[in-house]
Amino acid sequence: MAIKLSGLGAQNPWWRGGHWEEEDVDLKDIDVLLNRKKIEIKKGEVYLFRGIRRAGKTVYIKSIIKELIGKIDGRKILYLSCDRYHRGETKNTIKEFIKRSHGEVVILDEITYLDDWHLILKELAETTDLTILATGSNPLKIKEKGERLPGRKIEGNEYFIGPLSFRDFLSNLINLNGKIKNPDIFNAVRKIKKFKSFQPTSPDINEEVPYFDEIDSLFYSYLLTGGFPSVINEYLKNGRIDERSYEMIVRMFLGALSKEGKNEEIGRELMERMLSLGTSRTDFHTIGSDIGVHHNTVKEYVELLENSRMIYLLPAWDLSRKRYAPRKQKKFIFQSSFLSSSLYVYLTGGKYEDALDFLDKNLESIIEQTASSHLIWAYEKPLIRERHSFAGFYYDKKECDFLLHENMKWHGFEVKYGKVEREKYPFPVFYLTKDTFSEDSYPVSLFLAGLEKSEKSI
């Protein structure tokens, strides 16, 4: 059986032994490898990692490979970047790997590039004892085919990978303390320590309070980078963000539209409208009228962007029915502050300094979106607890920014970056403030510093 050897050794530098990380195309140019939550990889099971592009899925997989090489022979680990192969080549390469190397672990990066990718996983799971790790960024293909994956071996082994949370960001900075070149960040980090985490509905920031000034200054740095690992590395090294990093995000947006045959001009106008809305509520009809397309077209594009994990669509809750009110207005939440900054740079032809100005002028809106995404990250799990089952907002004559439905109870969250003016709601509300701390008010930087992602979100 013939297989294509070209590029295979370069994809699997650990086959040669030694300091393979220095040859690895994904690791060799990274100044600092940022840590993420570790998971246990069990022999013979199937793992699926899905998430937004550029969030660090491939680098995370390489960190797993480093762990595995301490336990098994590296030559028994096969990594394939599936955007380089068609389905037949992939299957043949894996068969030869099993035959010649007595392979134990197969890693299929960006598996959704392959036609009928779910059938490959199903066949491998049912006919071999391989441990299989697969990543995917094409949300529609994962959604369409994911339910057909082999149940017993993948149950409980599906994960979201997204940008780092603020807590992850802080944890990495503390670990890197002596290696940080940016003097402002270094001076802030050296004064703080790690803090215990808490659930969003039972915040305890007492440990963090003495370090508020340092944590709050680092929160601004986090908002600049949006938690994207490559952007964090760049900012830590240079103290600014290159225009190419903004371009990277824009290409990701446009690429997601192009792959699904969507019109780039409609996508651009929709993104411009979403950016101008901030956290204001709206509906598909209004946006469609504004940009000159049918409301169903708007809905299709929004669903694509949400499935691509670039945005969250927050619907309004109907409290009496304990379900969403489909006819009421909705809000759009960018999953990362760097996404909105990148779109602003793209739409205005701006530069890094313009992104700083955009952040400063829209700080409260961006912080509200950041808080909302962190609250979702704290609860979401693939399939069994996705955004639609617990997250939304509330309005009648007044509006609550984020409304969480947990254990048959409602919990509201409002970002109040100016004066805290409390409203009466039919549920308790936590106020996330600039610097005010009281029984129901918490500085947003300290609150987010205490939030862990869920066990199925990395």
Secondary structure, DSSP 8 states (H G I E B T S, - for coil): -----TTHHHH-GGGG-SSGGGT-TTTTT-SS----------TT-EEEEE--TTSSHHHHHHHHHHHHHTTS-GGGEEEEEGGG--HHHHHHHHHHHHHHH---EEEEETGGGSTTHHHHHHHHHHH---EEEEEE--HHHHHHHGGGS-HHHHTT-EEE--S--HHHHHHHHHHHGGG---HHHHHHHTT------B-TTS---TTTGGGHHHHHHHHHHHHHHTT-HHHHHHHHHHSS--HHHHHHHHHHHHHHHHHTT--HHHHHHHHHHHHHHTT--B-HHHHHHHHTS-HHHHHHHHHHHHHTTSEEEEEBEETTTTEE-TTS-EEEEESSHHHHHHHHHHHHT--HHHHHHHHHHTHHHHHHHHHHHHHHHTT-BTTTB-GGGTEEEEESSSEEEEEEEETTEEEEEEEESSS------SS-EEEEESS--SSSEEEHHHHHHTB---TTB-
